């Protein structure tokens, strides 16, 4: 296929996707059951909780603002905290968030304990691969290191008077279990309504957490799996490599 045709397909695909999200995020559209579950994560979240709004969202691993960009049409009035430890990515994230009064950015990583850790840093197209996991196998594209501040979600929440999180989103390249360990008090107390986490199905990558480990931890904390989103497949597309898994508190599902 020619480069021109590839670009045309990309533009058409992006345009269709934007139209779909514009429709689904519109308050004029009801939260209907006939729209299939498992395709549009924020619309599904709104259907499970039975309302369009969200009070407070944690975007952990904000990178350059991709998640914030996707959240804003669906949750126009929510308070969004976006966290990114890499100096390179944080500069772009904070620039994008400037002038958006409901978005607050923090140059910070979350983990099981507070302190400082060494971040393997990617820039440009590789910035999404930055990770706190040592020996991730990404040395060919993560060619810089940076000492970054780390807190726990429990401590950050107490310090900032945060009593409840509507959505905790994580995309931290294999560091998700550490983030959840630092949110153990809030998870056990049921103070996080939804958790959206990147998960690995191939178990062949050193910088992604296997789905089974995330799923087991969420079940132990009385969460239910809502759906698997943004599925990524290699090569002939027969194998599911990684995706994002959305979990909801059991009492929200049982309603």
Phi, psi and omega in degrees: 000135183291157179299323179297317180293322178298315179296320180296317178298321180296314180297316179297315180299317179294321180295316179296317179299317179297320179294319180297313181292327176297320179291311185293332181273354182288131177295347178284341178269131178288168178269080190274146179281337186286343174286124187302137174286157173093008181243324187234100194297316184287326175294319177297318178302315180296323178294320181295317181277348175078022178202158183282330190276164171220141184279310185211134183235135172256118175258095185263115190092055186289341181051236184257011174112012182300315182292317179301319180299322179283330182286320190304319179296328182274328185231071188295331184251001182288149171278121183245121172260122179245126186244129179212120184277335183288127181300318182298309182289323183297325179300319179287321178298310182294327177294319179294321184284344181301132180087359176254099191297338181266004179248126179237126183255149178222130176277088193199145171249156174249151179201192182284332178220157179276153179155215175227142180222160180271124179261130170277123193249134169247153178234169180061225181295343181264004184295332180291346183268357179305137186209152173268354179285123178277141182071038183285346182083014182250025184300336182289335181242344177256085190257017177223160178227148183214134176279124186234155177282140180231135173232172170261152178296321179300314181291316179300318182295316178298316183296329184254012176067030181268117183260340183207142177241123178290312181224127170252109178258135180230130169215084191231028170050063174089001183258007187299319181295327177292319178299315181293325177298325178279357176245019188298323180295315181290325178295312181296327181277359180069031183262008173238114186287315183227147174232126177243117186227141170291138180223151182252130178259341183274337183055035180244004184245139179278351183241027172220143183273130177302141181307318184302323181290317177296314183299316180299315181296319181292321177297319179299329180266015174068045173247154178243147178282124179271315182184168178245126190233163174052050184291134180244130182233143179268161164050245184282003175072006182286333184253131173279120186266301175211167183195185174246132181251130179255127178243146177232148174305142184302323183292334176288322178291316184293337176296000000 
